[in-house]
Amino acid sequence: VVNQRIAVSVFKTGHSQYVAGTNRVSNHYSGQAVDIYAVDGVDVSVSAEAARAVAEQSLGSAPPLRPDEFGSPWPDLERHPGAFSDSAHAHHLHAGWRANP
């Protein structure tokens, strides 16, 4: 188990209702997503080892802890279900969960 301090930039407040460029309601809007901009005092980037460890642990965890969607700076993590990487997520981790049925 990795024990690290995370800095959250967006949980719910301040996020638009829709995912940028779409008509899909954001999981942030309903309080089901979080954006992490730093881990152990180091900003998230492709070279941030602690952030990479958080990403790998999150994606390797079992449901319901494993996010349904996970954005990061690392394209190789896209092998995990729900993981994605794009320019909008080059400097933060995004973890989101679908609503419980």
ABEGO torsion letter per residue (X at the ends): XBBBBBBBABAABGBBABBBGBABBBAAAAGABBBBABBGGBBBBAABAAAAAAAAAAAABBOAABBABBBBABAAAAABBGBBBBAAAAABBBBBBBBBX
